[in-house]
């Protein structure tokens, strides 16, 4: 039988990725709740029956020095909840560098906080069309698959461009910890536990798992579940880790029947705030404009330096909303429109201003459903909206469910919000969220290649 109580405690390195874990558990009949800060006992009592508890953070856009000051107390608080696993949840495109969002630094801190000798790492997530083969990360865009250092967005990311797809080499620039691998051949040969033990005996402190399909996820979940250490095992990786556990638990018959996704209904107005420079988001914006949304371009450099640009965008968005329309306020229309700046803090600044814009428009205009695109923008929007916690309403794009906001602020409590990473969703996502047309096919795919 599956153990009772909490199964996973996690810290998400950005908002849009944090709701991904909530979706993975909730779509498999296991309640999950996401907080903006480590929950107290009274916070947890509001959500009885939870099996996963998370804290949505912003470490993906922070320096190693920030991580060293801020992550240890969060890790210690989450470890105290008594979960078998403490998961440092990252984006499935491994957004990181030695200077910004260092996964190596976070892993060092997590191992130290838990006293674990080794951290398993599952990065690939087939449900998100992310795959790891022989340690190299691949991502699909449309009908094409790309090694991540040749990916049309991640190879050109303005903050953390991916110049190396071999995750072992990428991590070696961020940490001195030895990195091992449980490769696809070991997984397909049902030798994952044996291979994992070999890597530990060779001194590996971080051990990656290749991820191709549900079968390899299940074998990874088997190895990790049966290699855990007391009291808490530290794990790093994407929601592929949760999907690996779920695939293994499902093979044992431990999971309840999958619940039918609820119908959230339609709304007359949808507010979209986008700080994403992804071509996927740009395509979604173009499709939405053709479907009756109203576009409001924002000059990102002026937004961070000139209050009049903030006020102009505010007034334009408010005008559209008061006329019953659905505005899209966006600071980029794809990677070709990204502003080049020498300001190292630019990403954080634009996220803060866009987040403040979203919060002010929700309060002024009584908006009840919102989409926020972009990881940094999502984090700052959540803070500005005074979100206390999030629970899933309905799955939409894989990894980006529509969530209910729990807040002490009367005008914010009950608002529905979807936090979306740049690479997530098909072109009709914004229109689908407005009419409440969520996904019906939930859970990991049975095949590997789209």
Secondary structure in CASP SS format (residue, H / E / C, confidence):
PFRMAT SS
TARGET T0000
AUTHOR 0000-0000-0000
METHOD secondary structure of the structure
MODEL  1
X C 1.00
X C 1.00
X C 1.00
X C 1.00
X C 1.00
X C 1.00
X C 1.00
X E 1.00
X E 1.00
X E 1.00
X E 1.00
X E 1.00
X C 1.00
X C 1.00
X H 1.00
X H 1.00
X H 1.00
X H 1.00
X H 1.00
X H 1.00
X H 1.00
X H 1.00
X H 1.00
X H 1.00
X H 1.00
X H 1.00
X C 1.00
X C 1.00
X C 1.00
X C 1.00
X C 1.00
X E 1.00
X E 1.00
X E 1.00
X E 1.00
X C 1.00
X C 1.00
X C 1.00
X C 1.00
X C 1.00
X H 1.00
X H 1.00
X H 1.00
X H 1.00
X H 1.00
X C 1.00
X C 1.00
X C 1.00
X C 1.00
X C 1.00
X C 1.00
X E 1.00
X E 1.00
X E 1.00
X E 1.00
X E 1.00
X C 1.00
X C 1.00
X H 1.00
X H 1.00
X H 1.00
X C 1.00
X C 1.00
X H 1.00
X H 1.00
X H 1.00
X H 1.00
X H 1.00
X H 1.00
X H 1.00
X H 1.00
X H 1.00
X H 1.00
X H 1.00
X H 1.00
X H 1.00
X H 1.00
X H 1.00
X H 1.00
X C 1.00
X C 1.00
X C 1.00
X C 1.00
X C 1.00
X E 1.00
X E 1.00
X E 1.00
X E 1.00
X E 1.00
X C 1.00
X C 1.00
X C 1.00
X C 1.00
X C 1.00
X C 1.00
X C 1.00
X C 1.00
X C 1.00
X C 1.00
X C 1.00
X C 1.00
X C 1.00
X H 1.00
X H 1.00
X H 1.00
X H 1.00
X H 1.00
X H 1.00
X H 1.00
X H 1.00
X H 1.00
X H 1.00
X H 1.00
X H 1.00
X C 1.00
X C 1.00
X C 1.00
X C 1.00
X E 1.00
X E 1.00
X E 1.00
X E 1.00
X C 1.00
X C 1.00
X E 1.00
X H 1.00
X H 1.00
X H 1.00
X C 1.00
X E 1.00
X E 1.00
X E 1.00
X E 1.00
X C 1.00
X C 1.00
X E 1.00
X E 1.00
X E 1.00
X E 1.00
X E 1.00
X E 1.00
X C 1.00
X C 1.00
X E 1.00
X E 1.00
X E 1.00
X E 1.00
X H 1.00
X H 1.00
X H 1.00
X C 1.00
X C 1.00
X C 1.00
X H 1.00
X H 1.00
X H 1.00
X C 1.00
X C 1.00
X C 1.00
X C 1.00
X C 1.00
X C 1.00
X C 1.00
X C 1.00
X C 1.00
X E 1.00
X H 1.00
X H 1.00
X H 1.00
X H 1.00
X H 1.00
X H 1.00
X C 1.00
X C 1.00
X C 1.00
X C 1.00
X C 1.00
X C 1.00
X E 1.00
X E 1.00
X E 1.00
X E 1.00
X C 1.00
X H 1.00
X H 1.00
X H 1.00
X H 1.00
X H 1.00
X C 1.00
X C 1.00
X C 1.00
X H 1.00
X H 1.00
X H 1.00
X H 1.00
X H 1.00
X H 1.00
X H 1.00
X H 1.00
X H 1.00
X H 1.00
X C 1.00
X C 1.00
X C 1.00
X C 1.00
X E 1.00
X E 1.00
X E 1.00
X E 1.00
X C 1.00
X E 1.00
X C 1.00
X C 1.00
X H 1.00
X H 1.00
X H 1.00
X H 1.00
X H 1.00
X H 1.00
X H 1.00
X H 1.00
X H 1.00
X H 1.00
X H 1.00
X H 1.00
X C 1.00
X C 1.00
X C 1.00
X C 1.00
X C 1.00
X C 1.00
X C 1.00
X E 1.00
X E 1.00
X E 1.00
X E 1.00
X E 1.00
X C 1.00
X C 1.00
X H 1.00
X H 1.00
X H 1.00
X H 1.00
X H 1.00
X H 1.00
X H 1.00
X H 1.00
X H 1.00
X H 1.00
X H 1.00
X H 1.00
X C 1.00
X C 1.00
X C 1.00
X C 1.00
X C 1.00
X C 1.00
X C 1.00
X C 1.00
X C 1.00
X C 1.00
X C 1.00
X C 1.00
X C 1.00
X C 1.00
X C 1.00
X C 1.00
X C 1.00
X C 1.00
X C 1.00
X E 1.00
X E 1.00
X E 1.00
X E 1.00
X C 1.00
X C 1.00
X C 1.00
X C 1.00
X H 1.00
X H 1.00
X H 1.00
X H 1.00
X H 1.00
X H 1.00
X H 1.00
X H 1.00
X H 1.00
X H 1.00
X H 1.00
X H 1.00
X C 1.00
X C 1.00
X C 1.00
X E 1.00
X E 1.00
X E 1.00
X E 1.00
X C 1.00
X C 1.00
X H 1.00
X H 1.00
X H 1.00
X H 1.00
X H 1.00
X H 1.00
X C 1.00
X H 1.00
X H 1.00
X H 1.00
X H 1.00
X H 1.00
X H 1.00
X H 1.00
X H 1.00
X H 1.00
X H 1.00
X H 1.00
X H 1.00
X H 1.00
X H 1.00
X H 1.00
X H 1.00
X C 1.00
X C 1.00
X C 1.00
X C 1.00
X E 1.00
X E 1.00
X E 1.00
X E 1.00
X C 1.00
X C 1.00
X C 1.00
X C 1.00
X H 1.00
X H 1.00
X H 1.00
X C 1.00
X C 1.00
X C 1.00
X C 1.00
X C 1.00
X C 1.00
X C 1.00
X C 1.00
X H 1.00
X H 1.00
X H 1.00
X H 1.00
X H 1.00
X H 1.00
X H 1.00
X H 1.00
X H 1.00
X H 1.00
X H 1.00
X H 1.00
X H 1.00
X H 1.00
X H 1.00
X H 1.00
X H 1.00
X H 1.00
X H 1.00
X H 1.00
X C 1.00
X C 1.00
X C 1.00
X E 1.00
X E 1.00
X E 1.00
X E 1.00
X E 1.00
X C 1.00
X H 1.00
X H 1.00
X H 1.00
X H 1.00
X H 1.00
X H 1.00
X H 1.00
X H 1.00
X H 1.00
X H 1.00
X C 1.00
X C 1.00
X C 1.00
X C 1.00
X E 1.00
X E 1.00
X E 1.00
X E 1.00
X E 1.00
X E 1.00
X E 1.00
X E 1.00
X E 1.00
X C 1.00
X C 1.00
X E 1.00
X E 1.00
X E 1.00
X E 1.00
X E 1.00
X E 1.00
X E 1.00
X C 1.00
X C 1.00
X C 1.00
X C 1.00
X C 1.00
X C 1.00
X C 1.00
X C 1.00
X C 1.00
X E 1.00
X E 1.00
X E 1.00
X E 1.00
X E 1.00
X C 1.00
X C 1.00
X C 1.00
X C 1.00
X C 1.00
X C 1.00
X C 1.00
X C 1.00
X H 1.00
X H 1.00
X H 1.00
X H 1.00
X H 1.00
X H 1.00
X H 1.00
X C 1.00
X C 1.00
X C 1.00
X C 1.00
X C 1.00
X C 1.00
X C 1.00
X C 1.00
X C 1.00
X C 1.00
X C 1.00
X C 1.00
X C 1.00
X C 1.00
X C 1.00
END
